[in-house]
Amino acid sequence: MLDIRITHALTKLRPEDSGDSLKECGSDIAAREEVFSFCAAVRMMPGGLATVKADFADLPGQVRVVEAVPCHFNGANPDADMISTAPGLYPDLLLPLEDDNSFRVISGQWRMLWCTVRIPADVAPGRRNFRIIVTNPLDGASATGVFSLEVIPVTLPEQTIWHNEWFHTDCLSAWYRVESWSPEHWRIVENFARNAVEHGINILYTPLWTPPLDTEVGRRRPDCQLLGIAWDSASGRYRFDFSRLRRYLEMGLRLGFKGFAMSHLFSQWGAASTPCIRVEVDGVPEYRFGWEVASDSPEYADFLNQLMPPLQALLREYVEPERCFFSLSDEPRIEHLSAYRRLVEMVRPLLGDFPTIEALSNYEYYRQDLVRNPVVALNHIDEFRDRVKPLWGYYCVSQSQLVPNRFIAMPSRRTRIFGILAYVYDLAGFLHWGFNFYYSQYSRRLINPFLHTDADGAFPAGDPFIVYPGTDGEPLDSIRNEVLFAGFQDLRLLQALEKKIGRPATLELLQQGLSKPLAMSEYPRCDEWLLTVRRRILAALA
């Protein structure tokens, strides 16, 4: 017997799930230029090999298999809104079908297909039916699922919110065992950067020097420095080679990035130290600064004073200053306030009209004008709301309290809801630290992300990355990467609706039937509400 059921893209089925809670969903609506996904759940009794064939009518489409991955650690203090807190196999990785469109179905287990439709800008409005035909070659039995999608005469507007994910180029050279900035490394970096752009990430993290992030004190990460730097001991001057940086910026703009974020100027966890920077001295490369050099050292201040004028002149050739972001450290705490003030006084005159962004939870930094563009942890953002504009948000390992996040063991709606809440809070940007972090905690060693989804037990599974390293230098998507992008599309639809009916009416549409105002920790915990409100938005647009 072969069974196929069409369902929505918020569905997650673990290998042991019976499917009793699986809700079929055979139709929906979408806008032009939207990337729309739905799922087909397949089960076979007895086991064998099933061959899938997809008919996508006249719309381009893609079918991938949802693969379960090991989740050993789902959080030290998980909240109530989780699929489960237990270790086990959870659906996340999206794998291409075999060459003959086949995939393995294990007897008695549901297997999910992730079906993606990319709706062209010029497609005629109307309904399209997509068929998924699954055939068992052993006995010829087949089953067919049909999904009906109505395309409305509305075009998805361009994304305006900034989306910045820390892009770890050194993880790519380490995983694929290629020399940093060799031709093969450039090819792989471009493949992963292209995936980021295609999923709404419009700021490219730029390693002027190897980022001083997630690194054990006293150690350094594999070198991925873009800048060529030489020291002339006779004159006491640095010489800078920007050719590699130029290539990186040109690649980013060609792929579609709208902005660039420079690697952090100081160390993480309080900005106590300087980054470790490769410098040629009399033709011999050595590492200067680093953990043993205080962040306010005169030598490092002199380095920044020499670097910033030519660096900023180059950046202006490619982007306006407001599209190029600098950061000092990451999440400075209240005990770092005085030291951080000294660094601001040192750096702010050098940056001029180039903005700084800083991950932050303590409002005192903003109140004292030390951070002008805070990127606030979602569990602290209500303190900043209505006081800060523009306001950015972020989440990561330390946010629970029912705010949006993207751990693998969370329901997909908890990842997708961020788009709607970003509209409610009128956020200007979003940041996450882990687009492709494939090290253990503190970058002590390379890990296998297919086996260790939690940085070797350091962070809740899924926090360190949203793409997996596939063969031939190509990234493999996750459910979370697709669902997060869908949430950003929801935000764009809301912005289109605001232009049509105004912000108060748009907010009122979102609040229909709710007894409490929508907030980062206050929203309906069910898939159906999220699907219904999205249809409500599209209906209002149409």
C-alpha positions as a Python dict, from the first residue, in 0.01 Angstrom:
ca = {
    (1, 'M'): (0, 0, 0),
    (2, 'L'): (122, 345, -90),
    (3, 'D'): (-14, 658, 74),
    (4, 'I'): (49, 1025, -12),
    (5, 'R'): (-93, 1328, 163),
    (6, 'I'): (-45, 1691, 66),
    (7, 'T'): (17, 1929, 355),
    (8, 'H'): (150, 2278, 423),
    (9, 'A'): (516, 2371, 464),
    (10, 'L'): (490, 2422, 841),
    (11, 'T'): (450, 2047, 890),
    (12, 'K'): (736, 1860, 1055),
    (13, 'L'): (719, 1481, 1086),
    (14, 'R'): (976, 1287, 1286),
    (15, 'P'): (1055, 928, 1178),
    (16, 'E'): (859, 784, 1470),
    (17, 'D'): (548, 1002, 1419),
    (18, 'S'): (228, 817, 1335),
    (19, 'G'): (96, 1098, 1119),
    (20, 'D'): (-230, 1116, 1314),
    (21, 'S'): (-178, 1490, 1364),
    (22, 'L'): (-92, 1550, 998),
    (23, 'K'): (-336, 1805, 856),
    (24, 'E'): (-392, 1784, 483),
    (25, 'C'): (-382, 2109, 290),
    (26, 'G'): (-449, 2081, -79),
    (27, 'S'): (-476, 2445, -186),
    (28, 'D'): (-351, 2795, -117),
    (29, 'I'): (-292, 3135, -279),
    (30, 'A'): (28, 3320, -361),
    (31, 'A'): (160, 3638, -521),
    (32, 'R'): (378, 3684, -827),
    (33, 'E'): (752, 3656, -759),
    (34, 'E'): (682, 3465, -439),
    (35, 'V'): (875, 3148, -355),
    (36, 'F'): (600, 2916, -233),
    (37, 'S'): (648, 2575, -70),
    (38, 'F'): (420, 2289, 24),
    (39, 'C'): (488, 1932, 133),
    (40, 'A'): (390, 1582, 34),
    (41, 'A'): (402, 1314, 302),
    (42, 'V'): (462, 964, 166),
    (43, 'R'): (431, 628, 343),
    (44, 'M'): (456, 273, 215),
    (45, 'M'): (364, -62, 365),
    (46, 'P'): (563, -282, 324),
    (47, 'G'): (894, -107, 261),
    (48, 'G'): (1075, -71, -67),
    (49, 'L'): (1191, 190, -311),
    (50, 'A'): (947, 460, -421),
    (51, 'T'): (1005, 668, -730),
    (52, 'V'): (862, 1016, -730),
    (53, 'K'): (758, 1201, -1044),
    (54, 'A'): (651, 1562, -1031),
    (55, 'D'): (433, 1750, -1276),
    (56, 'F'): (453, 2124, -1215),
    (57, 'A'): (237, 2239, -1505),
    (58, 'D'): (385, 2560, -1651),
    (59, 'L'): (553, 2688, -1334),
    (60, 'P'): (917, 2617, -1244),
    (61, 'G'): (943, 2390, -943),
    (62, 'Q'): (1180, 2187, -731),
    (63, 'V'): (1126, 1873, -522),
    (64, 'R'): (1360, 1776, -238),
    (65, 'V'): (1354, 1508, 29),
    (66, 'V'): (1334, 1608, 394),
    (67, 'E'): (1602, 1424, 588),
    (68, 'A'): (1605, 1385, 966),
    (69, 'V'): (1928, 1484, 1141),
    (70, 'P'): (2060, 1403, 1490),
    (71, 'C'): (1976, 1654, 1762),
    (72, 'H'): (2166, 1567, 2077),
    (73, 'F'): (2112, 1898, 2257),
    (74, 'N'): (1790, 2097, 2226),
    (75, 'G'): (1864, 2361, 2488),
    (76, 'A'): (1962, 2384, 2853),
    (77, 'N'): (1638, 2562, 2950),
    (78, 'P'): (1392, 2494, 2666),
    (79, 'D'): (1054, 2661, 2693),
    (80, 'A'): (714, 2504, 2631),
    (81, 'D'): (690, 2571, 2258),
    (82, 'M'): (904, 2285, 2127),
    (83, 'I'): (827, 1976, 1922),
    (84, 'S'): (1015, 1788, 2192),
    (85, 'T'): (1305, 1848, 2425),
    (86, 'A'): (1432, 1491, 2394),
    (87, 'P'): (1736, 1403, 2183),
    (88, 'G'): (1663, 1218, 1862),
    (89, 'L'): (1617, 1255, 1487),
    (90, 'Y'): (1438, 1570, 1371),
    (91, 'P'): (1349, 1678, 1015),
    (92, 'D'): (1565, 1959, 877),
    (93, 'L'): (1801, 1881, 588),
    (94, 'L'): (1667, 1914, 232),
    (95, 'L'): (1833, 1673, -12),
    (96, 'P'): (1797, 1656, -390),
    (97, 'L'): (1627, 1351, -537),
    (98, 'E'): (1834, 1085, -710),
    (99, 'D'): (1896, 1122, -1082),
    (100, 'D'): (1584, 917, -1166),
    (101, 'N'): (1372, 1115, -918),
    (102, 'S'): (1382, 831, -667),
    (103, 'F'): (1408, 834, -291),
    (104, 'R'): (1400, 572, -18),
    (105, 'V'): (1092, 514, 195),
    (106, 'I'): (1132, 297, 504),
    (107, 'S'): (846, 64, 588),
    (108, 'G'): (592, 224, 816),
    (109, 'Q'): (762, 565, 829),
    (110, 'W'): (642, 887, 676),
    (111, 'R'): (882, 1052, 433),
    (112, 'M'): (836, 1417, 345),
    (113, 'L'): (890, 1582, 9),
    (114, 'W'): (953, 1956, 9),
    (115, 'C'): (800, 2109, -304),
    (116, 'T'): (899, 2461, -405),
    (117, 'V'): (733, 2676, -670),
    (118, 'R'): (904, 2993, -789),
    (119, 'I'): (630, 3210, -933),
    (120, 'P'): (739, 3427, -1227),
    (121, 'A'): (667, 3798, -1233),
    (122, 'D'): (478, 3777, -1561),
    (123, 'V'): (264, 3469, -1492),
    (124, 'A'): (-105, 3509, -1566),
    (125, 'P'): (-324, 3506, -1256),
    (126, 'G'): (-531, 3197, -1200),
    (127, 'R'): (-519, 2849, -1055),
    (128, 'R'): (-246, 2592, -1119),
    (129, 'N'): (-260, 2227, -1019),
    (130, 'F'): (61, 2048, -927),
    (131, 'R'): (66, 1669, -924),
    (132, 'I'): (303, 1452, -721),
    (133, 'I'): (291, 1093, -845),
    (134, 'V'): (465, 828, -633),
    (135, 'T'): (519, 482, -778),
    (136, 'N'): (645, 161, -618),
    (137, 'P'): (854, -16, -885),
    (138, 'L'): (822, -347, -701),
    (139, 'D'): (451, -389, -762),
    (140, 'G'): (358, -93, -982),
    (141, 'A'): (130, 57, -719),
    (142, 'S'): (107, 435, -730),
    (143, 'A'): (-56, 723, -548),
    (144, 'T'): (-116, 1079, -659),
    (145, 'G'): (-134, 1399, -458),
    (146, 'V'): (-262, 1722, -607),
    (147, 'F'): (-191, 2071, -480),
    (148, 'S'): (-382, 2366, -621),
    (149, 'L'): (-225, 2711, -607),
    (150, 'E'): (-408, 3026, -707),
    (151, 'V'): (-180, 3306, -823),
    (152, 'I'): (-333, 3648, -762),
    (153, 'P'): (-256, 3963, -966),
    (154, 'V'): (-28, 4105, -696),
    (155, 'T'): (352, 4122, -716),
    (156, 'L'): (565, 4064, -410),
    (157, 'P'): (752, 4391, -340),
    (158, 'E'): (1126, 4407, -288),
    (159, 'Q'): (1265, 4336, 55),
    (160, 'T'): (1346, 4651, 252),
    (161, 'I'): (1445, 4507, 592),
    (162, 'W'): (1817, 4446, 640),
    (163, 'H'): (1908, 4080, 696),
    (164, 'N'): (2258, 4008, 821),
    (165, 'E'): (2389, 3657, 891),
    (166, 'W'): (2747, 3606, 995),
    (167, 'F'): (2900, 3441, 689),
    (168, 'H'): (3196, 3224, 795),
    (169, 'T'): (3431, 3195, 498),
    (170, 'D'): (3693, 3016, 709),
    (171, 'C'): (3445, 2737, 783),
    (172, 'L'): (3419, 2677, 410),
    (173, 'S'): (3794, 2651, 355),
    (174, 'A'): (3820, 2421, 657),
    (175, 'W'): (3532, 2190, 563),
    (176, 'Y'): (3625, 2157, 195),
    (177, 'R'): (4000, 2144, 272),
    (178, 'V'): (4098, 2418, 32),
    (179, 'E'): (4342, 2703, 80),
    (180, 'S'): (4182, 3027, 189),
    (181, 'W'): (4110, 3251, -112),
    (182, 'S'): (4238, 2997, -358),
    (183, 'P'): (4035, 2976, -683),
    (184, 'E'): (3840, 2681, -540),
    (185, 'H'): (3767, 2867, -218),
    (186, 'W'): (3637, 3166, -414),
    (187, 'R'): (3406, 2934, -609),
    (188, 'I'): (3267, 2777, -292),
    (189, 'V'): (3227, 3112, -115),
    (190, 'E'): (3029, 3241, -412),
    (191, 'N'): (2803, 2933, -411),
    (192, 'F'): (2717, 2984, -44),
    (193, 'A'): (2681, 3361, -81),
    (194, 'R'): (2440, 3307, -371),
    (195, 'N'): (2226, 3084, -152),
    (196, 'A'): (2220, 3356, 114),
    (197, 'V'): (2098, 3619, -134),
    (198, 'E'): (1832, 3383, -267),
    (199, 'H'): (1697, 3352, 88),
    (200, 'G'): (1670, 3723, 161),
    (201, 'I'): (2008, 3780, 326),
    (202, 'N'): (2108, 4117, 182),
    (203, 'I'): (2414, 4206, 394),
    (204, 'L'): (2738, 4017, 330),
    (205, 'Y'): (2968, 3978, 630),
    (206, 'T'): (3313, 4086, 512),
    (207, 'P'): (3630, 3953, 681),
    (208, 'L'): (3873, 4242, 653),
    (209, 'W'): (4066, 4023, 898),
    (210, 'T'): (3973, 3688, 1046),
    (211, 'P'): (3669, 3773, 1261),
    (212, 'P'): (3743, 3773, 1637),
    (213, 'L'): (3422, 3578, 1698),
    (214, 'D'): (3348, 3249, 1874),
    (215, 'T'): (3716, 3198, 1939),
    (216, 'E'): (3873, 3059, 2253),
    (217, 'V'): (4085, 3311, 2440),
    (218, 'G'): (4446, 3267, 2337),
    (219, 'R'): (4365, 3090, 2010),
    (220, 'R'): (4279, 3205, 1658),
    (221, 'R'): (4053, 3077, 1385),
    (222, 'P'): (4184, 2967, 1042),
    (223, 'D'): (4300, 3270, 845),
    (224, 'C'): (4043, 3420, 607),
    (225, 'Q'): (4172, 3778, 598),
    (226, 'L'): (4086, 3977, 286),
    (227, 'L'): (4320, 4271, 345),
    (228, 'G'): (4680, 4260, 240),
    (229, 'I'): (4880, 4449, 503),
    (230, 'A'): (5252, 4523, 512),
    (231, 'W'): (5452, 4711, 776),
    (232, 'D'): (5739, 4944, 685),
    (233, 'S'): (5952, 4963, 997),
    (234, 'A'): (6158, 5251, 859),
    (235, 'S'): (5863, 5487, 818),
    (236, 'G'): (5635, 5336, 1080),
    (237, 'R'): (5360, 5314, 820),
    (238, 'Y'): (5131, 5036, 698),
    (239, 'R'): (5071, 4963, 331),
    (240, 'F'): (4737, 4815, 231),
    (241, 'D'): (4649, 4590, -61),
    (242, 'F'): (4273, 4604, -125),
    (243, 'S'): (4264, 4386, -439),
    (244, 'R'): (4111, 4084, -264),
    (245, 'L'): (3859, 4303, -83),
    (246, 'R'): (3761, 4461, -415),
    (247, 'R'): (3693, 4119, -562),
    (248, 'Y'): (3480, 4027, -259),
    (249, 'L'): (3273, 4345, -280),
    (250, 'E'): (3227, 4304, -655),
    (251, 'M'): (3115, 3944, -604),
    (252, 'G'): (2864, 4052, -341),
    (253, 'L'): (2712, 4326, -557),
    (254, 'R'): (2699, 4097, -860),
    (255, 'L'): (2508, 3836, -659),
    (256, 'G'): (2261, 4095, -531),
    (257, 'F'): (2375, 4195, -181),
    (258, 'K'): (2268, 4546, -88),
    (259, 'G'): (2511, 4606, 196),
    (260, 'F'): (2826, 4483, 368),
    (261, 'A'): (2915, 4432, 734),
    (262, 'M'): (3282, 4466, 823),
    (263, 'S'): (3443, 4216, 1058),
    (264, 'H'): (3433, 4327, 1421),
    (265, 'L'): (3691, 4583, 1532),
    (266, 'F'): (3744, 4422, 1874),
    (267, 'S'): (3709, 4086, 2043),
    (268, 'Q'): (3380, 3932, 2150),
    (269, 'W'): (3252, 3920, 2509),
    (270, 'G'): (3344, 4269, 2624),
    (271, 'A'): (3582, 4405, 2358),
    (272, 'A'): (3882, 4354, 2582),
    (273, 'S'): (4127, 4264, 2305),
    (274, 'T'): (4216, 4335, 1945),
    (275, 'P'): (4164, 4103, 1648),
    (276, 'C'): (4451, 3887, 1534),
    (277, 'I'): (4568, 4045, 1205),
    (278, 'R'): (4816, 3909, 949),
    (279, 'V'): (5088, 4159, 857),
    (280, 'E'): (5392, 4123, 633),
    (281, 'V'): (5709, 4251, 790),
    (282, 'D'): (6006, 4262, 550),
    (283, 'G'): (5819, 4016, 329),
    (284, 'V'): (5757, 3766, 610),
    (285, 'P'): (5396, 3724, 729),
    (286, 'E'): (5333, 3738, 1101),
    (287, 'Y'): (5032, 3791, 1325),
    (288, 'R'): (4996, 4118, 1511),
    (289, 'F'): (4764, 4226, 1788),
    (290, 'G'): (4527, 3952, 1911),
    (291, 'W'): (4423, 3839, 2258),
    (292, 'E'): (4738, 3961, 2430),
    (293, 'V'): (4692, 4321, 2306),
    (294, 'A'): (4443, 4543, 2486),
    (295, 'S'): (4171, 4691, 2268),
    (296, 'D'): (4267, 5048, 2362),
    (297, 'S'): (4636, 5000, 2289),
    (298, 'P'): (4806, 5295, 2112),
    (299, 'E'): (4952, 5056, 1852),
    (300, 'Y'): (4609, 4934, 1747),
    (301, 'A'): (4470, 5288, 1749),
    (302, 'D'): (4751, 5387, 1516),
    (303, 'F'): (4670, 5093, 1288),
    (304, 'L'): (4302, 5196, 1266),
    (305, 'N'): (4398, 5558, 1205),
    (306, 'Q'): (4608, 5454, 908),
    (307, 'L'): (4357, 5202, 774),
    (308, 'M'): (4026, 5386, 791),
    (309, 'P'): (4081, 5670, 540),
    (310, 'P'): (4186, 5449, 245),
    (311, 'L'): (3941, 5173, 344),
    (312, 'Q'): (3646, 5409, 356),
    (313, 'A'): (3749, 5570, 27),
    (314, 'L'): (3742, 5226, -134),
    (315, 'L'): (3409, 5131, 22),
    (316, 'R'): (3253, 5452, -112),
    (317, 'E'): (3344, 5338, -462),
    (318, 'Y'): (3102, 5047, -423),
    (319, 'V'): (2827, 5144, -178),
    (320, 'E'): (2694, 5447, 3),
    (321, 'P'): (2819, 5472, 363),
    (322, 'E'): (2473, 5392, 501),
    (323, 'R'): (2497, 5049, 336),
    (324, 'C'): (2827, 4958, 499),
    (325, 'F'): (2816, 4861, 867),
    (326, 'F'): (3086, 4844, 1131),
    (327, 'S'): (3065, 4668, 1470),
    (328, 'L'): (3286, 4704, 1774),
    (329, 'S'): (3213, 4391, 1974),
    (330, 'D'): (2915, 4167, 2042),
    (331, 'E'): (2669, 4190, 2334),
    (332, 'P'): (2871, 4407, 2574),
    (333, 'R'): (2739, 4367, 2928),
    (334, 'I'): (2681, 4637, 3185),
    (335, 'E'): (3018, 4572, 3350),
    (336, 'H'): (3188, 4660, 3019),
    (337, 'L'): (3030, 5005, 3001),
    (338, 'S'): (3331, 5217, 3095),
    (339, 'A'): (3576, 5025, 2877),
    (340, 'Y'): (3331, 5031, 2588),
    (341, 'R'): (3296, 5409, 2621),
    (342, 'R'): (3672, 5451, 2574),
    (343, 'L'): (3657, 5246, 2254),
    (344, 'V'): (3365, 5448, 2120),
    (345, 'E'): (3559, 5767, 2183),
    (346, 'M'): (3852, 5620, 1992),
    (347, 'V'): (3660, 5475, 1697),
    (348, 'R'): (3364, 5704, 1634),
    (349, 'P'): (3571, 5992, 1488),
    (350, 'L'): (3736, 5743, 1251),
    (351, 'L'): (3410, 5601, 1115),
    (352, 'G'): (3250, 5931, 1020),
    (353, 'D'): (2918, 5872, 845),
    (354, 'F'): (2959, 5493, 832),
    (355, 'P'): (2703, 5343, 1072),
    (356, 'T'): (2778, 5098, 1351),
    (357, 'I'): (2546, 4817, 1456),
    (358, 'E'): (2583, 4623, 1777),
    (359, 'A'): (2409, 4321, 1924),
    (360, 'L'): (2275, 4444, 2254),
    (361, 'S'): (2047, 4362, 2546),
    (362, 'N'): (2119, 4644, 2790),
    (363, 'Y'): (1936, 4971, 2723),
    (364, 'E'): (2198, 5174, 2910),
    (365, 'Y'): (2433, 5155, 2610),
    (366, 'Y'): (2174, 5326, 2394),
    (367, 'R'): (2069, 5574, 2662),
    (368, 'Q'): (2429, 5691, 2701),
    (369, 'D'): (2472, 5723, 2323),
    (370, 'L'): (2737, 5452, 2307),
    (371, 'V'): (2539, 5241, 2058),
    (372, 'R'): (2329, 5437, 1810),
    (373, 'N'): (2201, 5141, 1610),
    (374, 'P'): (2127, 4862, 1858),
    (375, 'V'): (2046, 4511, 1738),
    (376, 'V'): (1839, 4393, 2031),
    (377, 'A'): (1782, 4041, 2158),
    (378, 'L'): (1415, 3965, 2103),
    (379, 'N'): (1358, 3880, 2470),
    (380, 'H'): (1470, 4236, 2561),
    (381, 'I'): (1331, 4427, 2265),
    (382, 'D'): (1019, 4563, 2435),
    (383, 'E'): (1238, 4791, 2648),
    (384, 'F'): (1377, 4947, 2329),
    (385, 'R'): (1050, 4953, 2135),
    (386, 'D'): (911, 5302, 2070),
    (387, 'R'): (1239, 5449, 2202),
    (388, 'V'): (1475, 5349, 1920),
    (389, 'K'): (1446, 5406, 1547),
    (390, 'P'): (1569, 5237, 1340),
    (391, 'L'): (1544, 4924, 1555),
    (392, 'W'): (1698, 4588, 1469),
    (393, 'G'): (1645, 4253, 1637),
    (394, 'Y'): (1828, 3924, 1676),
    (395, 'Y'): (1789, 3585, 1838),
    (396, 'C'): (2028, 3299, 1912),
    (397, 'V'): (2111, 3040, 2176),
    (398, 'S'): (2019, 3249, 2479),
    (399, 'Q'): (1667, 3354, 2377),
    (400, 'S'): (1383, 3135, 2495),
    (401, 'Q'): (1084, 3294, 2669),
    (402, 'L'): (871, 3185, 2370),
    (403, 'V'): (1014, 3445, 2130),
    (404, 'P'): (1077, 3345, 1765),
    (405, 'N'): (1380, 3132, 1697),
    (406, 'R'): (1499, 2860, 1461),
    (407, 'F'): (1622, 2562, 1658),
    (408, 'I'): (1560, 2235, 1475),
    (409, 'A'): (1340, 2100, 1757),
    (410, 'M'): (1106, 2398, 1733),
    (411, 'P'): (788, 2397, 1523),
    (412, 'S'): (834, 2579, 1193),
    (413, 'R'): (568, 2837, 1274),
    (414, 'R'): (796, 2967, 1548),
    (415, 'T'): (1054, 3050, 1284),
    (416, 'R'): (810, 3188, 1028),
    (417, 'I'): (620, 3411, 1273),
    (418, 'F'): (920, 3644, 1287),
    (419, 'G'): (814, 3808, 960),
    (420, 'I'): (477, 3915, 1098),
    (421, 'L'): (627, 4027, 1429),
    (422, 'A'): (900, 4222, 1248),
    (423, 'Y'): (618, 4416, 1083),
    (424, 'V'): (436, 4470, 1413),
    (425, 'Y'): (758, 4605, 1570),
    (426, 'D'): (853, 4796, 1253),
    (427, 'L'): (1201, 4645, 1258),
    (428, 'A'): (1462, 4782, 1021),
    (429, 'G'): (1698, 4486, 1043),
    (430, 'F'): (1762, 4133, 1166),
    (431, 'L'): (2087, 3963, 1265),
    (432, 'H'): (2191, 3607, 1337),
    (433, 'W'): (2536, 3472, 1411),
    (434, 'G'): (2517, 3137, 1236),
    (435, 'F'): (2469, 3108, 862),
    (436, 'N'): (2736, 2838, 831),
    (437, 'F'): (2935, 2787, 1152),
    (438, 'Y'): (3085, 2437, 1130),
    (439, 'Y'): (3315, 2444, 1433),
    (440, 'S'): (3273, 2329, 1788),
    (441, 'Q'): (3226, 2600, 2050),
    (442, 'Y'): (3511, 2851, 2059),
    (443, 'S'): (3624, 2723, 1717),
    (444, 'R'): (3837, 2457, 1880),
    (445, 'R'): (3790, 2207, 1598),
    (446, 'L'): (3595, 2138, 1282),
    (447, 'I'): (3279, 1931, 1333),
    (448, 'N'): (3059, 1735, 1095),
    (449, 'P'): (2734, 1936, 1079),
    (450, 'F'): (2544, 1634, 947),
    (451, 'L'): (2621, 1452, 1274),
    (452, 'H'): (2661, 1740, 1520),
    (453, 'T'): (2397, 2007, 1468),
    (454, 'D'): (2474, 2173, 1802),
    (455, 'A'): (2844, 2271, 1771),
    (456, 'D'): (2934, 1955, 1963),
    (457, 'G'): (2681, 2007, 2240),
    (458, 'A'): (2738, 2380, 2291),
    (459, 'F'): (2424, 2536, 2140),
    (460, 'P'): (2071, 2412, 2077),
    (461, 'A'): (2064, 2203, 1761),
    (462, 'G'): (2033, 2425, 1455),
    (463, 'D'): (2160, 2744, 1614),
    (464, 'P'): (2506, 2735, 1448),
    (465, 'F'): (2391, 2711, 1084),
    (466, 'I'): (2097, 2713, 844),
    (467, 'V'): (2275, 2559, 543),
    (468, 'Y'): (2470, 2236, 526),
    (469, 'P'): (2791, 2187, 321),
    (470, 'G'): (2698, 1972, 23),
    (471, 'T'): (2915, 1802, -235),
    (472, 'D'): (3115, 1997, -492),
    (473, 'G'): (3107, 2311, -282),
    (474, 'E'): (2731, 2357, -306),
    (475, 'P'): (2521, 2439, 2),
    (476, 'L'): (2226, 2223, 101),
    (477, 'D'): (1922, 2400, 238),
    (478, 'S'): (1741, 2334, 562),
    (479, 'I'): (1371, 2356, 639),
    (480, 'R'): (1460, 2650, 863),
    (481, 'N'): (1632, 2841, 583),
    (482, 'E'): (1322, 2807, 365),
    (483, 'V'): (1074, 2886, 642),
    (484, 'L'): (1265, 3192, 762),
    (485, 'F'): (1267, 3327, 407),
    (486, 'A'): (892, 3263, 385),
    (487, 'G'): (853, 3475, 698),
    (488, 'F'): (1043, 3760, 534),
    (489, 'Q'): (808, 3727, 235),
    (490, 'D'): (514, 3762, 476),
    (491, 'L'): (671, 4087, 595),
    (492, 'R'): (696, 4213, 236),
    (493, 'L'): (330, 4130, 173),
    (494, 'L'): (233, 4324, 486),
    (495, 'Q'): (435, 4622, 365),
    (496, 'A'): (252, 4605, 32),
    (497, 'L'): (-79, 4596, 216),
    (498, 'E'): (21, 4895, 428),
    (499, 'K'): (75, 5096, 109),
    (500, 'K'): (-277, 5004, 4),
    (501, 'I'): (-480, 5045, 325),
    (502, 'G'): (-240, 5209, 575),
    (503, 'R'): (-53, 5078, 878),
    (504, 'P'): (-339, 5103, 1134),
    (505, 'A'): (-573, 4899, 913),
    (506, 'T'): (-298, 4645, 843),
    (507, 'L'): (-230, 4600, 1214),
    (508, 'E'): (-603, 4567, 1274),
    (509, 'L'): (-619, 4289, 1015),
    (510, 'L'): (-345, 4101, 1200),
    (511, 'Q'): (-522, 4140, 1534),
    (512, 'Q'): (-857, 4005, 1417),
    (513, 'G'): (-985, 3743, 1662),
    (514, 'L'): (-696, 3787, 1909),
    (515, 'S'): (-760, 3881, 2270),
    (516, 'K'): (-405, 4014, 2330),
    (517, 'P'): (-183, 4239, 2119),
    (518, 'L'): (75, 4057, 1910),
    (519, 'A'): (420, 4068, 2069),
    (520, 'M'): (749, 3882, 2049),
    (521, 'S'): (639, 3641, 2319),
    (522, 'E'): (264, 3670, 2259),
    (523, 'Y'): (121, 3516, 1942),
    (524, 'P'): (-99, 3215, 1859),
    (525, 'R'): (86, 2885, 1895),
    (526, 'C'): (-83, 2702, 1609),
    (527, 'D'): (-7, 2654, 1243),
    (528, 'E'): (-360, 2727, 1128),
    (529, 'W'): (-360, 3083, 1258),
    (530, 'L'): (-40, 3164, 1071),
    (531, 'L'): (-170, 3010, 748),
    (532, 'T'): (-505, 3184, 784),
    (533, 'V'): (-362, 3529, 850),
    (534, 'R'): (-137, 3495, 546),
    (535, 'R'): (-439, 3417, 327),
    (536, 'R'): (-617, 3712, 486),
    (537, 'I'): (-329, 3941, 383),
    (538, 'L'): (-331, 3815, 24),
    (539, 'A'): (-708, 3841, -1),
    (540, 'A'): (-690, 4203, 115),
    (541, 'L'): (-421, 4273, -144),
    (542, 'A'): (-624, 4110, -422),
}
